[in-house]
Amino acid sequence: MAFEATISEMLPELRLLRRELHAHPEIRFEERWTSDRIAAFLDGIGVPYTRGHAKGTGIVATLRGRGPDTVALRSDMDALELDEVTGLPHASVVPHRMHACGHDGHMACLCGVAKVLALHKDELRGSVKFIFQPAEEREGGGRLMVEEGVLDGVKAVFAQHSWPEFPAGSFAVRDGVIMASADWFRIDITGKGCHGAHPDEGIDSLVVAAHITTALQTIVSRELAPTDAAVVTVGRIIGGVAQNIIPETAFLEGTFRAFKASVRNTIQRAIERIATGVASAFRAQARATFGDSYPVLVNDRAMTDLARTAIRAMLGPDALIEADRPSMGAEDFAYYLQRVPGAMIWLGVGRPGHSNAPLHSPHFDFNDDAIEPAIRVFSDIVVRALQG
């Protein structure tokens, strides 16, 4: 199908939509304004949808074509708890909320694909589901969508994620493992509070927290094989109310990442052992708890090859980048790929010649130059997947 003219005509609208979404960020399961805005766009292009998915804000639109098969495309919707400092005209108007991971761009691109394919639906050899999913950041909205049956009857599923490392107009792919598992942990420490001038009368929970944090760093360096990549990060230590009081309790929170289930299990057991052991050595108590985890994200080889073909066909061979290693970043699109063959594709959003802010930075802004190539590639992916 020839999409180029159709896409060129709609680009100004999609750029405005992306910036509108960027200015109104909402976090996990609170994407009510965002959901309303996506619904209004789908109404405008005549694509039917259902709402209320994944605790209320998810949307699933379905475009019916001529054929029995269905292919799905997924975009995340949520923002981060972050104060934006870009100073851009379309910067966030919501305090402590920011689209710092490119989900605003993902939604705009998926809306563009929906509009292009709706205009060519009589040529489609099957149906397309457009999944707008809440709560990708930490809360696993993808797991809820899959459990609700969003992939029932779906032949293949695809998604993209912004990647500042690569320039706009390029896409990176990889067979097999492409993103890590993610687990979250919290360690609660109980000591004995006392006056800061008399530490001998207490058990300092903050000292225990500091020693646990240091000891956790030995898991990767001393308990895993050097060939097994992993990360253990403590991102938060909370405790104390005043400078002259040794607090009775403290807690720390963090994440660990891996590419193998066996490594994940080893790390979790080590965190529990180290927390209780170190605390005991200081006469304190510690309890480790673990939150919902994201599985390893594994691309299907055949579907990744299909994406490679689409990228070359739409943009030429130079637009295709073979990722030489997986990322320690995690994505709940992994839940989709446990159920249905598909692929996660990294969307280049870098600005050549500029210092590109990383994801989750208060300086990050999605590059609108990536919208057109994304729509071209994912529209072609759908067509090829339905023909296969």
C-alpha positions as CSV (number, residue, x, y, z in Angstrom):
1,M,0.0,0.0,0.0
2,A,1.1,3.6,-0.7
3,F,1.0,5.5,2.6
4,E,3.3,8.4,2.0
5,A,0.9,11.0,0.8
6,T,-1.6,10.1,3.5
7,I,1.0,10.4,6.2
8,S,2.4,13.7,5.0
9,E,-1.0,15.3,5.1
10,M,-1.7,14.3,8.7
11,L,1.7,15.1,10.2
12,P,0.9,18.6,11.4
13,E,-2.1,17.3,13.3
14,L,-0.1,14.5,14.9
15,R,2.7,16.8,16.0
16,L,0.1,19.0,17.7
17,L,-1.5,16.0,19.3
18,R,1.9,14.8,20.6
19,R,2.6,18.1,22.2
20,E,-0.8,18.3,23.7
21,L,-0.3,14.9,25.3
22,H,3.1,16.0,26.5
23,A,1.6,19.0,28.2
24,H,-1.0,16.9,30.1
25,P,0.9,14.0,31.6
26,E,-0.8,11.6,34.0
27,I,0.7,8.7,36.0
28,R,-0.3,5.1,36.3
29,F,-4.0,4.3,36.4
30,E,-4.8,8.1,36.5
31,E,-4.7,8.6,32.7
32,R,-8.3,9.9,32.5
33,W,-7.6,13.1,30.5
34,T,-5.3,11.1,28.3
35,S,-7.9,8.4,27.7
36,D,-10.5,11.0,26.9
37,R,-8.2,12.7,24.4
38,I,-7.3,9.4,22.6
39,A,-11.0,8.5,22.5
40,A,-11.8,11.8,20.9
41,F,-9.2,11.2,18.2
42,L,-10.5,7.7,17.5
43,D,-14.1,9.1,17.2
44,G,-12.8,11.6,14.7
45,I,-11.4,8.9,12.4
46,G,-14.3,6.5,12.9
47,V,-12.4,3.6,14.5
48,P,-14.6,1.9,17.2
49,Y,-13.1,1.1,20.6
50,T,-13.8,-0.1,24.1
51,R,-12.8,1.7,27.3
52,G,-12.3,0.9,30.9
53,H,-9.5,-1.6,30.5
54,A,-6.8,-2.1,33.1
55,K,-8.5,-0.4,36.1
56,G,-10.4,2.0,33.9
57,T,-8.1,4.1,31.6
58,G,-7.1,1.6,28.9
59,I,-8.5,1.7,25.4
60,V,-8.7,-1.0,22.8
61,A,-9.7,0.1,19.3
62,T,-10.4,-2.5,16.5
63,L,-10.3,-1.8,12.8
64,R,-12.1,-4.6,10.9
65,G,-10.5,-5.6,7.6
66,R,-11.2,-8.4,5.1
67,G,-9.7,-11.5,6.5
68,P,-9.7,-13.8,9.5
69,D,-6.4,-12.8,11.2
70,T,-5.8,-10.0,13.7
71,V,-2.6,-8.1,14.4
72,A,-2.2,-5.8,17.4
73,L,-0.1,-2.7,18.1
74,R,0.4,-1.4,21.6
75,S,1.3,2.0,23.0
76,D,1.8,2.9,26.7
77,M,0.1,6.0,28.1
78,D,1.5,7.0,31.5
79,A,4.0,9.6,32.5
80,L,6.5,9.8,35.3
81,E,6.5,11.6,38.7
82,L,9.1,14.2,37.7
83,D,9.2,18.0,37.4
84,E,10.0,19.0,33.8
85,V,12.8,21.6,33.2
86,T,12.8,21.8,29.4
87,G,11.2,25.2,29.2
88,L,9.5,24.3,26.0
89,P,6.2,25.9,25.0
90,H,4.5,22.5,25.3
91,A,6.1,21.6,28.6
92,S,4.0,19.9,31.3
93,V,1.4,22.0,33.0
94,V,1.0,19.5,35.8
95,P,3.3,19.8,38.7
96,H,5.5,16.7,39.4
97,R,4.3,15.0,36.3
98,M,6.2,14.6,33.0
99,H,6.3,12.6,29.8
100,A,10.0,11.8,30.2
101,C,9.9,8.4,28.6
102,G,8.4,9.1,25.2
103,H,4.9,7.7,25.8
104,D,3.4,10.9,24.4
105,G,5.2,10.1,21.2
106,H,4.2,6.5,21.2
107,M,0.5,7.4,21.5
108,A,0.7,10.0,18.7
109,C,2.4,7.5,16.5
110,L,-0.2,4.8,17.2
111,C,-3.0,7.3,16.5
112,G,-1.3,8.1,13.2
113,V,-1.1,4.4,12.2
114,A,-4.8,4.0,13.2
115,K,-5.7,6.9,10.9
116,V,-3.6,5.7,8.0
117,L,-5.0,2.2,8.1
118,A,-8.6,3.4,8.6
119,L,-8.2,5.3,5.3
120,H,-7.0,2.0,3.7
121,K,-9.1,-0.5,5.6
122,D,-10.7,-1.9,2.4
123,E,-7.2,-3.1,1.4
124,L,-6.4,-4.8,4.7
125,R,-6.4,-8.6,4.7
126,G,-7.5,-8.8,8.3
127,S,-8.2,-6.7,11.4
128,V,-6.0,-4.5,13.6
129,K,-6.2,-3.9,17.4
130,F,-4.8,-0.6,18.7
131,I,-4.0,-1.0,22.4
132,F,-3.5,2.1,24.5
133,Q,-2.3,0.7,27.8
134,P,-2.0,2.5,31.1
135,A,0.6,2.0,33.9
136,E,3.7,0.8,32.0
137,E,5.9,2.5,34.5
138,R,6.3,0.0,37.4
139,E,2.6,-1.1,37.9
140,G,2.3,-3.6,35.1
141,G,-0.7,-2.4,33.2
142,G,0.3,-4.7,30.4
143,R,-0.2,-7.7,32.6
144,L,-3.7,-6.6,33.4
145,M,-4.5,-6.0,29.7
146,V,-3.3,-9.5,28.8
147,E,-5.2,-11.1,31.7
148,E,-8.4,-9.3,30.4
149,G,-8.0,-11.1,27.1
150,V,-6.9,-8.2,24.9
151,L,-4.8,-10.7,22.9
152,D,-7.5,-13.3,22.3
153,G,-7.6,-14.1,18.6
154,V,-4.4,-12.0,17.9
155,K,-1.9,-13.5,15.5
156,A,1.0,-11.1,16.3
157,V,1.7,-8.1,18.5
158,F,4.2,-5.2,18.1
159,A,5.3,-2.2,20.1
160,Q,8.0,0.5,20.0
161,H,10.0,2.4,22.6
162,S,11.8,5.7,22.2
163,W,15.6,5.3,22.1
164,P,17.6,8.6,22.3
165,E,20.8,6.6,21.5
166,F,19.8,6.3,17.9
167,P,18.9,9.1,15.5
168,A,15.3,9.9,14.4
169,G,14.5,7.9,11.3
170,S,16.3,4.8,12.5
171,F,15.1,1.7,14.3
172,A,17.0,-0.9,16.3
173,V,16.0,-4.5,16.5
174,R,17.2,-7.7,18.1
175,D,16.2,-11.3,18.1
176,G,15.5,-13.0,21.4
177,V,16.2,-11.2,24.7
178,I,16.1,-7.5,24.2
179,M,15.2,-6.1,27.6
180,A,15.7,-7.3,31.1
181,S,13.4,-8.5,33.8
182,A,12.7,-6.0,36.6
183,D,12.0,-6.7,40.2
184,W,11.4,-4.3,43.1
185,F,12.3,-4.7,46.7
186,R,11.9,-3.0,50.0
187,I,13.9,-3.7,53.2
188,D,12.4,-2.5,56.5
189,I,14.8,-2.1,59.3
190,T,14.0,-1.9,63.0
191,G,16.5,-0.8,65.6
192,K,16.1,1.2,68.8
193,G,15.7,4.9,68.8
194,C,17.6,7.2,71.1
195,H,19.2,10.6,71.5
196,G,21.8,11.4,68.9
197,A,24.2,12.3,71.7
198,H,23.9,8.8,73.2
199,P,24.2,6.3,70.4
200,D,25.2,3.6,72.9
201,E,21.7,3.6,74.2
202,G,20.1,2.7,70.8
203,I,20.5,0.6,67.7
204,D,21.0,2.9,64.7
205,S,18.7,1.9,61.8
206,L,20.4,4.3,59.4
207,V,23.8,2.7,60.0
208,V,22.2,-0.7,59.3
209,A,20.6,0.7,56.1
210,A,24.0,2.0,54.9
211,H,25.8,-1.3,55.5
212,I,23.0,-3.3,53.8
213,T,23.2,-0.9,50.8
214,T,26.9,-1.5,50.5
215,A,26.7,-5.2,51.0
216,L,24.0,-5.6,48.3
217,Q,26.6,-4.4,45.7
218,T,28.5,-7.6,46.3
219,I,25.7,-9.8,44.9
220,V,26.6,-9.0,41.3
221,S,30.4,-8.9,41.8
222,R,30.7,-11.9,44.1
223,E,27.7,-14.2,43.8
224,L,27.0,-14.3,40.0
225,A,29.1,-15.7,37.2
226,P,31.0,-12.9,35.4
227,T,29.2,-13.9,32.2
228,D,25.7,-13.3,33.8
229,A,24.8,-9.7,33.5
230,A,22.7,-8.2,36.3
231,V,22.1,-5.0,38.2
232,V,21.1,-4.3,41.8
233,T,20.3,-0.7,42.6
234,V,19.1,1.0,45.8
235,G,17.2,4.0,44.8
236,R,15.8,5.3,48.1
237,I,16.8,5.3,51.8
238,I,14.2,6.8,54.2
239,G,14.6,7.3,57.9
240,G,14.9,9.9,60.6
241,V,13.0,13.0,61.6
242,A,15.7,15.3,63.2
243,Q,19.4,15.8,63.2
244,N,19.8,14.8,66.8
245,I,17.7,11.7,66.9
246,I,18.8,8.2,66.0
247,P,15.7,6.8,64.3
248,E,14.3,3.5,65.4
249,T,13.2,2.5,61.9
250,A,14.3,3.1,58.4
251,F,13.7,1.5,55.0
252,L,15.3,1.3,51.6
253,E,13.9,0.5,48.2
254,G,15.5,-0.6,45.0
255,T,15.3,-2.7,41.9
256,F,17.3,-5.6,40.4
257,R,17.5,-6.6,36.7
258,A,18.6,-9.7,34.9
259,F,18.3,-11.6,31.7
260,K,17.8,-15.1,33.2
261,A,15.3,-16.5,35.6
262,S,18.0,-18.4,37.5
263,V,19.9,-15.1,38.1
264,R,16.7,-13.4,39.3
265,N,16.2,-16.1,41.9
266,T,19.8,-16.0,43.1
267,I,19.6,-12.2,43.5
268,Q,16.3,-12.4,45.5
269,R,17.6,-15.0,47.8
270,A,20.8,-13.0,48.4
271,I,18.9,-9.8,49.1
272,E,16.9,-11.6,51.8
273,R,20.0,-13.2,53.3
274,I,22.1,-10.1,53.3
275,A,19.3,-7.9,54.8
276,T,18.7,-10.2,57.7
277,G,22.3,-11.1,58.3
278,V,23.7,-7.6,58.2
279,A,20.9,-6.3,60.5
280,S,21.5,-9.2,62.9
281,A,25.2,-8.3,63.1
282,F,24.2,-4.8,64.3
283,R,21.6,-6.1,66.7
284,A,18.7,-4.9,64.5
285,Q,16.0,-6.7,62.5
286,A,15.3,-6.4,58.8
287,R,12.6,-7.8,56.6
288,A,12.8,-7.8,52.8
289,T,9.6,-7.7,50.7
290,F,9.3,-7.9,46.9
291,G,6.8,-6.2,44.5
292,D,5.4,-7.2,41.2
293,S,8.1,-8.1,38.7
294,Y,8.4,-7.7,34.9
295,P,9.6,-10.8,33.0
296,V,12.4,-10.8,30.5
297,L,11.3,-9.3,27.2
298,V,12.0,-11.8,24.4
299,N,11.4,-11.0,20.7
300,D,10.1,-13.7,18.4
301,R,12.7,-14.3,15.6
302,A,10.1,-14.5,12.7
303,M,8.3,-11.3,13.8
304,T,11.6,-9.5,14.3
305,D,12.6,-10.5,10.8
306,L,9.2,-9.2,9.5
307,A,10.0,-5.8,11.2
308,R,13.4,-5.8,9.6
309,T,11.8,-6.2,6.2
310,A,9.3,-3.4,6.8
311,I,12.0,-1.0,8.0
312,R,14.2,-1.6,4.9
313,A,11.2,-1.4,2.6
314,M,9.9,1.9,4.0
315,L,13.1,3.7,4.9
316,G,16.0,1.9,3.2
317,P,18.8,-0.3,4.7
318,D,20.5,2.5,6.5
319,A,17.5,3.0,8.8
320,L,17.9,-0.5,10.3
321,I,20.2,-1.0,13.3
322,E,21.1,-4.3,14.7
323,A,21.2,-3.9,18.5
324,D,24.5,-5.6,19.6
325,R,23.3,-6.1,23.2
326,P,20.1,-6.2,25.2
327,S,19.1,-3.3,27.6
328,M,18.9,-3.5,31.4
329,G,15.8,-1.4,31.0
330,A,12.5,-3.3,31.4
331,E,9.1,-3.1,29.7
332,D,5.8,-4.7,30.6
333,F,5.3,-5.5,26.9
334,A,7.1,-8.6,27.9
335,Y,3.7,-9.9,29.2
336,Y,2.3,-9.6,25.7
337,L,5.2,-11.5,24.2
338,Q,4.7,-14.4,26.6
339,R,1.3,-14.9,25.1
340,V,1.6,-14.0,21.4
341,P,4.6,-13.9,19.0
342,G,5.8,-10.4,18.3
343,A,8.6,-7.8,18.7
344,M,9.6,-4.7,20.6
345,I,11.4,-2.2,18.3
346,W,13.5,0.6,19.5
347,L,12.5,3.9,17.8
348,G,15.4,6.3,17.3
349,V,14.5,9.8,18.6
350,G,18.0,11.3,18.8
351,R,18.8,14.7,17.3
352,P,22.1,14.4,15.5
353,G,24.6,17.1,16.6
354,H,22.8,17.7,19.9
355,S,23.3,16.5,23.4
356,N,20.3,14.2,23.7
357,A,18.8,13.8,27.2
358,P,18.3,10.2,28.3
359,L,15.0,8.7,29.1
360,H,13.6,9.5,32.6
361,S,15.5,12.8,32.5
362,P,13.7,16.1,33.3
363,H,15.3,17.4,30.1
364,F,13.8,14.8,27.8
365,D,11.4,15.6,25.0
366,F,10.2,13.2,22.3
367,N,11.5,14.1,18.8
368,D,8.6,14.8,16.5
369,D,10.8,14.0,13.5
370,A,10.4,10.3,14.5
371,I,6.6,10.3,14.0
372,E,6.5,10.0,10.2
373,P,9.0,7.1,10.0
374,A,7.3,5.3,12.9
375,I,3.9,5.5,11.2
376,R,5.3,4.3,7.9
377,V,7.1,1.3,9.4
378,F,4.3,0.2,11.7
379,S,1.7,0.5,9.0
380,D,3.8,-1.7,6.8
381,I,4.4,-4.2,9.6
382,V,0.6,-4.6,10.0
383,V,0.2,-5.2,6.3
384,R,3.0,-7.7,6.1
385,A,1.8,-9.6,9.2
386,L,-1.7,-9.9,7.9
387,Q,-0.4,-11.2,4.5
388,G,1.8,-13.8,6.1
